[in-house]
């Protein structure tokens, strides 16, 4: 089988061009090449191309032209290829005896796909064209395969749910040159807004994050690295970004780009933080339980000794001091009992009145209020007994009263504690509304936003940050509602907490009471 027959038997893909263009002035040479094209299975077309005709000739698979025309067409098609305008036809230049003196340098500089040196026999012409076309078609198939792969990669880049950014490593400050749609959706920034910028603008004012050391080390070492960073969207909302950084090297080993994969892991980070806080709370509970147990035993012994001493012969002054010591020891006993609640919950609900809960608490804080120059006012209206975990509700009221006195410890003030019957406006349930109000310093918007978070405190080392966090959980389990209003206005500052508890909130079926799944209501007055 001849080479020309081998090429003619090669299967053509749907993307391959067909036919040949013959641009030869000499009639005999033209017919010679036409015959060879037909032998190869190509449909020859006689053309006389004008300058700039490369777009029309782009539909042909093969162009055979006099060397002057071929040289011009090569230049035109190379310009189109550099603009990404597709794969060019094979261009073969025809040289005759009169052109043999053209220098080899000139022929080498012109990027022909092949050269026909006439005179040649028809068989030699066909075989030479077949060799050129075989090589050209192989390159064409590789070209189309590369384009298909490129288009696939672009679809993958645009379809993945993780953000992708590409930075140019050959320029100072690593400017971004590409981001995918997922990056735009995650950050709120469009591709045009981020191109040419370093990705550190996503950090906002958080420029001292410990995880940034991982990124800097990866960049300086030109290696992969993964870090979780706090970033900010275009609208200013924060999110946690797990950044995976990878360097890209060319064939010579030169660093050219960095690819960053961004994943929004805000939910995961928040769950991890909640888990850590839960573990800290459990540790605090175990420590508090251990300390309380250690205190209770000697405390009981001392209280028994005071009981015996009060019944012996002694002066009135001594008896008065023993009574005061017994009162303070009972206060210590109450504190240890509250500490034990960190590690265990009440298990049995019991009926109790508001008076039975409020009066011991105010007695407990009497000395604190007196030292802070706080006047206490207790206002109660008769009500039905409340079915609740008494120790837990007493703990909530104790935290509210203690916080109110703390807010007035500098300038003193008035503490008002009220209880009355009320109706839950959302579900119509009947219960008791407790109010604890003070005219202290009040709370700002940040404190109101974070005060129910575990371990958040404004008391420095004097506070644990657990009081209101535990209180909100207790009220929720009783299907109640906790509301707060606060003001820092000059001459009208203060805070009011209101706690509504249904009469039979604890142990009742949620559907009966339609609880609100406590989301503490906050009102802030400027």
C-alpha positions as CSV (number, residue, x, y, z in Angstrom):
1,X,0.0,0.0,0.0
2,X,1.3,3.4,-0.9
3,X,1.7,6.2,1.7
4,X,-1.0,8.2,0.0
5,X,-3.4,5.2,0.4
6,X,-2.4,4.9,4.1
7,X,-3.4,8.5,4.7
8,X,-6.6,8.2,2.7
9,X,-7.7,5.3,4.9
10,X,-7.2,7.2,8.2
11,X,-10.5,7.9,9.9
12,X,-11.6,11.5,10.1
13,X,-13.0,13.0,13.3
14,X,-16.0,15.3,13.3
15,X,-13.7,18.3,14.1
16,X,-11.3,17.7,11.2
17,X,-11.4,20.0,8.1
18,X,-11.9,18.6,4.6
19,X,-10.6,19.4,1.1
20,X,-7.5,21.1,-0.2
21,X,-6.9,24.5,-1.6
22,X,-4.6,24.8,-4.6
23,X,-2.9,28.2,-5.0
24,X,-0.5,27.6,-7.8
25,X,-0.1,29.9,-10.8
26,X,1.6,27.4,-13.2
27,X,-1.1,25.3,-14.9
28,X,0.9,22.2,-15.3
29,X,2.1,22.2,-11.7
30,X,-1.4,22.9,-10.5
31,X,-2.8,19.9,-12.4
32,X,0.0,17.8,-10.9
33,X,-0.9,18.7,-7.4
34,X,-4.7,18.4,-8.1
35,X,-4.1,14.8,-9.2
36,X,-2.1,14.0,-6.0
37,X,-4.9,15.5,-3.8
38,X,-7.5,13.4,-5.5
39,X,-5.4,10.3,-5.0
40,X,-5.3,11.2,-1.2
41,X,-9.0,11.5,-1.0
42,X,-9.1,15.3,-0.8
43,X,-11.5,17.4,-2.9
44,X,-9.2,20.0,-4.5
45,X,-10.4,23.7,-5.0
46,X,-8.5,26.2,-7.1
47,X,-8.2,29.5,-5.3
48,X,-6.4,32.8,-5.8
49,X,-6.1,34.2,-2.2
50,X,-6.0,37.9,-1.6
51,X,-4.1,39.3,1.4
52,X,-6.1,38.7,4.6
53,X,-8.0,35.7,3.1
54,X,-6.9,33.3,5.9
55,X,-10.4,33.2,7.4
56,X,-11.9,31.9,4.2
57,X,-9.1,29.3,3.8
58,X,-9.5,28.1,7.3
59,X,-12.1,25.5,6.2
60,X,-9.6,23.5,4.2
61,X,-7.4,20.7,5.6
62,X,-4.5,21.3,3.2
63,X,-3.2,24.4,1.3
64,X,-0.6,24.0,-1.4
65,X,0.7,27.3,-2.7
66,X,3.6,29.0,-4.5
67,X,6.2,29.8,-2.0
68,X,5.5,33.6,-2.0
69,X,1.8,33.0,-1.3
70,X,2.6,30.2,1.2
71,X,4.9,32.6,3.1
72,X,2.2,35.2,3.5
73,X,-0.4,32.6,4.5
74,X,1.8,31.2,7.2
75,X,2.2,34.6,8.7
76,X,-1.5,35.2,8.7
77,X,-2.4,31.9,10.2
78,X,0.2,32.2,12.9
79,X,-1.4,35.5,13.9
80,X,-4.8,33.8,14.1
81,X,-3.5,30.9,16.2
82,X,-1.8,33.3,18.7
83,X,-5.2,34.8,19.2
84,X,-6.7,31.4,20.0
85,X,-8.6,31.3,16.7
86,X,-8.3,27.5,16.2
87,X,-6.0,25.0,14.4
88,X,-4.7,26.1,11.0
89,X,-4.6,24.0,7.8
90,X,-1.4,22.4,6.7
91,X,0.5,24.8,4.4
92,X,2.9,23.3,1.9
93,X,5.1,25.6,-0.2
94,X,5.9,24.8,-3.8
95,X,9.5,25.5,-4.9
96,X,10.7,25.1,-8.5
97,X,14.1,25.0,-10.1
98,X,14.2,28.8,-10.4
99,X,13.7,29.0,-6.6
100,X,16.4,26.6,-5.7
101,X,18.8,29.5,-4.9
102,X,16.6,30.6,-2.0
103,X,18.7,30.4,1.1
104,X,18.2,27.7,3.6
105,X,17.8,30.3,6.4
106,X,14.9,31.9,4.6
107,X,13.1,28.5,4.3
108,X,13.9,27.6,7.9
109,X,12.6,30.9,9.2
110,X,9.2,30.4,7.5
111,X,7.2,27.8,9.4
112,X,5.9,25.7,6.5
113,X,4.4,22.3,7.2
114,X,6.1,21.0,4.2
115,X,7.9,21.8,0.9
116,X,7.4,20.4,-2.6
117,X,10.6,20.7,-4.7
118,X,9.5,20.4,-8.3
119,X,10.0,18.6,-10.6
120,X,8.6,15.5,-8.8
121,X,6.7,12.5,-10.2
122,X,3.0,12.3,-9.3
123,X,3.7,9.3,-7.0
124,X,6.4,11.2,-5.2
125,X,4.1,14.3,-4.8
126,X,1.3,12.2,-3.4
127,X,3.6,10.4,-0.9
128,X,5.2,13.6,0.2
129,X,1.8,15.2,0.8
130,X,0.6,12.1,2.7
131,X,3.6,12.3,5.1
132,X,2.9,16.0,5.8
133,X,-0.8,15.4,6.2
134,X,-0.3,12.4,8.5
135,X,1.8,14.4,10.8
136,X,-0.5,17.4,10.6
137,X,-3.6,15.3,11.4
138,X,-1.9,13.8,14.4
139,X,-1.1,17.3,15.7
140,X,-4.6,18.3,15.0
141,X,-6.0,15.4,17.0
142,X,-3.7,16.3,19.9
143,X,-4.8,19.9,19.6
144,X,-8.5,19.1,19.8
145,X,-7.9,16.7,22.7
146,X,-6.1,19.4,24.5
147,X,-8.9,21.8,23.9
148,X,-11.5,19.3,25.1
149,X,-9.4,18.7,28.3
150,X,-9.1,22.5,28.8
151,X,-12.9,23.0,28.4
152,X,-13.5,20.1,30.8
153,X,-11.1,21.6,33.4
154,X,-12.9,25.0,33.0
155,X,-16.3,23.3,33.6
156,X,-14.8,21.5,36.7
157,X,-13.4,24.8,38.0
158,X,-16.7,26.5,37.6
159,X,-18.8,23.6,39.0
160,X,-17.0,22.7,42.2
161,X,-18.6,24.0,45.4
162,X,-15.3,25.0,47.0
163,X,-13.9,28.4,46.2
164,X,-10.8,28.4,43.9
165,X,-8.4,31.2,43.4
166,X,-5.2,31.4,41.3
167,X,-2.5,33.9,42.1
168,X,0.5,34.9,39.9
169,X,3.7,33.9,41.7
170,X,5.9,35.7,39.2
171,X,4.7,39.1,40.2
172,X,5.2,40.9,43.5
173,X,2.5,40.6,46.1
174,X,1.0,37.5,44.4
175,X,-2.0,39.2,42.6
176,X,-5.1,37.1,42.0
177,X,-5.7,36.3,38.3
178,X,-8.7,34.0,38.5
179,X,-11.5,33.0,40.9
180,X,-14.4,30.6,40.3
181,X,-18.1,31.2,40.9
182,X,-18.0,29.4,44.2
183,X,-15.4,31.9,45.5
184,X,-17.7,34.8,44.3
185,X,-20.7,33.3,46.1
186,X,-18.7,32.6,49.3
187,X,-17.1,36.0,49.6
188,X,-19.6,38.3,47.8
189,X,-16.8,39.7,45.7
190,X,-17.0,39.4,41.9
191,X,-14.0,38.3,39.8
192,X,-13.4,41.8,38.5
193,X,-13.3,43.1,42.1
194,X,-10.6,40.7,43.2
195,X,-8.3,40.5,40.2
196,X,-5.0,42.1,40.8
197,X,-5.4,42.1,44.6
198,X,-3.6,40.0,47.2
199,X,-6.0,37.7,48.9
200,X,-5.1,39.1,52.3
201,X,-7.9,41.8,51.9
202,X,-10.3,39.0,53.0
203,X,-8.7,39.2,56.5
204,X,-10.1,42.6,57.2
205,X,-8.6,43.9,60.5
206,X,-7.7,40.4,61.7
207,X,-4.1,40.6,60.6
208,X,-2.6,38.8,63.6
209,X,-4.3,35.5,63.5
210,X,-2.0,32.6,64.6
211,X,-2.9,30.5,61.5
212,X,-1.4,33.2,59.2
213,X,2.0,31.9,60.3
214,X,1.2,28.6,58.5
215,X,0.4,30.5,55.3
216,X,3.5,32.6,55.4
217,X,5.7,29.5,56.1
218,X,4.1,27.7,53.1
219,X,4.7,30.7,50.8
220,X,8.3,31.2,51.9
221,X,9.1,27.5,51.6
222,X,7.2,27.2,48.3
223,X,5.2,24.1,49.5
224,X,1.7,23.1,50.3
225,X,-0.1,24.4,53.5
226,X,-3.6,24.3,55.1
227,X,-4.9,26.9,57.6
228,X,-8.2,27.9,59.0
229,X,-8.6,31.7,58.8
230,X,-11.2,34.2,59.9
231,X,-12.3,36.1,56.8
232,X,-14.9,38.7,56.0
233,X,-17.4,38.8,53.2
234,X,-18.0,41.9,51.1
235,X,-20.9,42.9,53.4
236,X,-18.7,42.6,56.5
237,X,-20.0,39.4,57.9
238,X,-17.3,37.0,59.2
239,X,-16.8,33.4,58.2
240,X,-14.2,30.7,58.9
241,X,-12.2,29.8,55.7
242,X,-10.2,26.6,55.5
243,X,-7.5,27.6,53.0
244,X,-5.5,24.9,51.2
245,X,-2.5,26.4,49.3
246,X,-0.6,24.6,46.6
247,X,2.3,25.9,44.5
248,X,2.4,25.3,40.7
249,X,5.7,24.8,38.8
250,X,6.4,24.8,35.1
251,X,8.4,22.2,33.1
252,X,11.7,23.8,34.2
253,X,10.8,23.8,37.9
254,X,10.1,27.5,38.1
255,X,7.3,28.6,40.4
256,X,4.6,30.3,38.3
257,X,1.3,30.3,40.3
258,X,-0.4,29.5,43.6
259,X,-3.8,27.8,43.8
260,X,-5.9,28.3,46.8
261,X,-8.9,26.1,47.7
262,X,-11.3,27.9,50.0
263,X,-14.0,26.0,52.1
264,X,-16.5,27.7,54.4
265,X,-16.1,25.7,57.7
266,X,-18.0,28.2,59.9
267,X,-20.4,25.6,61.1
268,X,-17.6,23.1,62.0
269,X,-15.6,25.7,63.8
270,X,-18.7,26.9,65.9
271,X,-19.4,23.2,66.8
272,X,-15.8,22.7,67.8
273,X,-15.9,25.9,70.0
274,X,-19.2,24.7,71.6
275,X,-17.6,21.3,72.3
276,X,-14.5,23.0,73.9
277,X,-16.8,25.2,76.1
278,X,-18.8,22.1,77.1
279,X,-15.6,20.3,78.0
280,X,-14.5,23.3,80.1
281,X,-17.9,23.5,81.8
282,X,-17.7,19.8,82.6
283,X,-14.2,20.4,84.1
284,X,-15.5,23.3,86.1
285,X,-18.4,21.2,87.3
286,X,-16.1,18.3,88.5
287,X,-13.9,20.8,90.3
288,X,-16.8,22.6,91.9
289,X,-18.3,19.3,93.0
290,X,-15.0,18.1,94.5
291,X,-14.4,21.4,96.4
292,X,-18.0,21.5,97.6
293,X,-17.8,17.9,99.0
294,X,-14.6,18.7,100.7
295,X,-16.1,21.8,102.3
296,X,-19.3,20.3,103.4
297,X,-17.9,17.8,105.9
298,X,-15.9,20.3,108.1
299,X,-18.7,22.9,107.6
300,X,-21.2,20.5,109.2
301,X,-18.8,19.9,112.1
302,X,-18.3,23.7,112.7
303,X,-22.1,24.3,112.5
304,X,-22.7,21.6,115.1
305,X,-20.1,23.1,117.4
306,X,-21.7,26.5,117.1
307,X,-25.1,24.9,117.9
308,X,-23.6,23.4,121.1
309,X,-21.9,26.6,122.0
310,X,-25.1,28.6,121.7
311,X,-26.7,26.4,124.4
312,X,-23.9,26.8,126.9
313,X,-23.5,29.5,129.6
314,X,-22.0,32.6,127.9
315,X,-22.6,36.3,127.7
316,X,-25.2,37.9,125.4
317,X,-22.5,39.4,123.3
318,X,-21.0,36.0,122.8
319,X,-24.3,34.5,121.8
320,X,-24.9,37.4,119.4
321,X,-21.5,36.7,117.7
322,X,-22.3,32.9,117.6
323,X,-25.6,33.7,115.9
324,X,-23.8,35.8,113.3
325,X,-21.2,33.1,112.7
326,X,-24.0,30.5,112.3
327,X,-25.7,32.8,109.7
328,X,-22.5,33.2,107.7
329,X,-21.8,29.5,107.8
330,X,-25.3,28.8,106.5
331,X,-24.5,31.2,103.7
332,X,-21.3,29.2,102.9
333,X,-23.4,26.1,102.9
334,X,-25.8,27.6,100.4
335,X,-22.8,28.5,98.2
336,X,-21.5,24.9,98.3
337,X,-24.9,23.6,97.4
338,X,-25.0,25.9,94.4
339,X,-21.6,24.7,93.3
340,X,-22.8,21.1,93.4
341,X,-25.4,22.0,90.8
342,X,-22.7,22.4,88.2
343,X,-22.2,18.6,88.2
344,X,-25.8,17.4,88.8
345,X,-29.3,18.5,88.0
346,X,-32.4,18.4,90.1
347,X,-34.5,15.4,89.5
348,X,-37.8,16.1,91.3
349,X,-40.1,19.1,90.8
350,X,-41.9,20.4,93.9
351,X,-44.5,23.1,94.6
352,X,-43.1,26.3,96.2
353,X,-44.1,29.9,96.6
354,X,-42.3,33.0,95.3
355,X,-41.8,34.1,98.9
356,X,-40.1,30.9,99.9
357,X,-37.6,31.5,97.1
358,X,-37.0,35.2,97.2
359,X,-36.7,35.9,100.9
360,X,-33.7,33.5,101.5
361,X,-31.9,35.0,98.5
362,X,-32.3,38.6,99.7
363,X,-31.2,37.5,103.2
364,X,-28.1,35.9,101.5
365,X,-27.2,39.1,99.7
366,X,-28.1,41.4,102.6
367,X,-24.5,42.1,103.6
368,X,-23.3,42.6,100.0
369,X,-26.1,45.1,99.4
370,X,-25.3,46.9,102.6
371,X,-21.6,47.2,101.7
372,X,-22.5,48.5,98.2
373,X,-25.0,51.0,99.6
374,X,-27.9,49.3,97.8
375,X,-31.4,49.6,99.2
376,X,-33.5,46.5,98.6
377,X,-37.3,46.6,97.9
378,X,-39.3,43.3,97.8
379,X,-42.8,43.6,96.3
380,X,-44.9,40.4,96.2
381,X,-48.5,39.7,95.3
382,X,-50.1,36.4,96.6
383,X,-50.0,33.7,94.0
384,X,-50.5,30.0,93.6
385,X,-47.6,27.6,94.3
386,X,-45.2,27.2,91.4
387,X,-44.3,23.6,90.3
388,X,-40.5,23.8,89.6
389,X,-37.1,22.6,90.4
390,X,-36.8,24.9,93.4
391,X,-33.1,24.8,93.7
392,X,-32.6,25.7,90.1
393,X,-35.0,28.6,90.0
394,X,-33.5,29.8,93.3
395,X,-30.1,29.7,91.5
396,X,-31.4,31.8,88.6
397,X,-32.9,34.4,91.0
398,X,-29.6,34.4,92.9
399,X,-27.6,35.2,89.8
400,X,-30.0,38.0,88.8
401,X,-29.9,39.6,92.2
402,X,-26.1,39.2,92.5
403,X,-25.6,40.8,89.1
404,X,-27.9,43.7,90.0
405,X,-25.9,44.5,93.2
406,X,-22.6,44.2,91.2
407,X,-23.9,46.8,88.7
408,X,-24.5,49.3,91.6
409,X,-21.4,48.6,93.7
410,X,-19.7,51.9,92.8
411,X,-22.5,54.5,93.4
412,X,-25.1,52.4,95.2
413,X,-28.7,52.5,94.2
414,X,-32.1,50.8,94.5
415,X,-32.8,47.1,93.9
416,X,-36.4,46.2,93.2
417,X,-37.5,42.6,93.3
418,X,-41.1,41.8,92.4
419,X,-43.3,38.7,91.8
420,X,-46.9,38.6,90.5
421,X,-49.2,36.4,88.6
422,X,-49.1,36.8,84.8
423,X,-50.1,35.2,81.5
424,X,-47.8,34.1,78.7
425,X,-48.9,36.2,75.7
426,X,-47.7,33.7,73.1
427,X,-49.5,30.6,74.5
428,X,-51.9,31.8,77.1
429,X,-50.3,29.8,79.9
430,X,-50.6,31.1,83.5
431,X,-47.7,31.5,85.8
432,X,-45.5,33.9,87.8
433,X,-43.5,36.8,86.5
434,X,-40.4,37.7,88.5
435,X,-38.8,41.1,88.0
436,X,-35.3,42.1,89.2
437,X,-34.6,45.8,88.4
438,X,-31.6,48.1,89.3
439,X,-30.5,51.6,88.5
440,X,-26.9,50.6,88.0
441,X,-24.5,51.3,85.1
442,X,-26.6,49.3,82.5
443,X,-25.2,47.2,79.7
444,X,-24.0,48.1,76.2
445,X,-25.0,46.4,73.0
446,X,-22.0,44.1,72.9
447,X,-22.7,42.8,76.4
448,X,-26.4,42.3,75.7
449,X,-25.5,40.3,72.6
450,X,-22.9,38.0,74.3
451,X,-24.1,37.8,77.9
452,X,-25.8,34.3,77.4
453,X,-22.6,32.8,76.0
454,X,-20.7,30.4,78.3
455,X,-17.7,31.9,79.9
456,X,-18.5,35.5,78.8
457,X,-18.1,37.9,81.7
458,X,-17.5,41.6,82.3
459,X,-16.2,41.0,85.9
460,X,-12.7,40.0,84.9
461,X,-11.2,37.4,87.2
462,X,-14.1,38.0,89.6
463,X,-16.6,36.2,87.3
464,X,-16.9,32.8,85.7
465,X,-19.2,33.8,82.8
466,X,-21.5,30.8,83.6
467,X,-24.3,32.5,85.6
468,X,-26.6,33.7,82.8
469,X,-25.6,30.9,80.5
470,X,-26.8,28.3,83.1
471,X,-29.8,30.5,83.9
472,X,-31.0,30.6,80.3
473,X,-30.8,26.8,80.2
474,X,-32.8,26.4,83.4
475,X,-35.6,28.8,82.2
476,X,-35.7,27.0,78.9
477,X,-36.2,23.6,80.6
478,X,-39.0,25.1,82.6
479,X,-40.6,26.3,79.3
480,X,-40.3,29.9,80.5
481,X,-39.2,33.2,79.1
482,X,-36.3,35.5,80.0
483,X,-36.4,39.1,78.9
484,X,-34.0,42.0,79.6
485,X,-34.0,45.7,79.0
486,X,-31.0,48.0,79.7
487,X,-30.1,51.6,79.4
488,X,-26.8,53.6,79.8
489,X,-28.4,57.0,79.5
490,X,-27.0,59.6,81.9
491,X,-29.4,59.9,84.9
492,X,-31.6,57.0,83.6
493,X,-29.3,54.0,83.5
494,X,-30.2,50.6,84.8
495,X,-31.2,47.1,83.9
496,X,-34.5,45.1,84.2
497,X,-34.7,41.3,84.0
498,X,-38.1,39.6,83.8
499,X,-38.5,35.9,84.1
500,X,-41.9,34.3,83.4
501,X,-42.4,30.7,84.6
502,X,-45.6,28.7,83.9
503,X,-47.2,27.2,87.0
504,X,-46.6,23.7,85.6
505,X,-43.9,24.3,83.2
506,X,-41.5,21.6,84.3
507,X,-42.4,18.1,83.3
508,X,-45.3,19.2,81.1
509,X,-45.6,18.1,77.5
510,X,-44.1,20.7,75.2
511,X,-47.1,20.7,72.9
512,X,-49.4,21.6,75.7
513,X,-47.5,24.7,76.7
514,X,-46.1,25.5,73.2
515,X,-42.8,26.7,74.6
516,X,-40.7,29.2,72.7
517,X,-37.4,27.3,72.8
518,X,-35.9,30.1,74.8
519,X,-34.4,32.8,72.7
520,X,-33.8,35.5,75.4
521,X,-35.4,38.8,74.4
522,X,-33.2,41.8,74.6
523,X,-34.1,45.5,74.5
524,X,-31.3,48.1,74.6
525,X,-32.0,51.8,75.2
526,X,-29.4,54.3,74.2
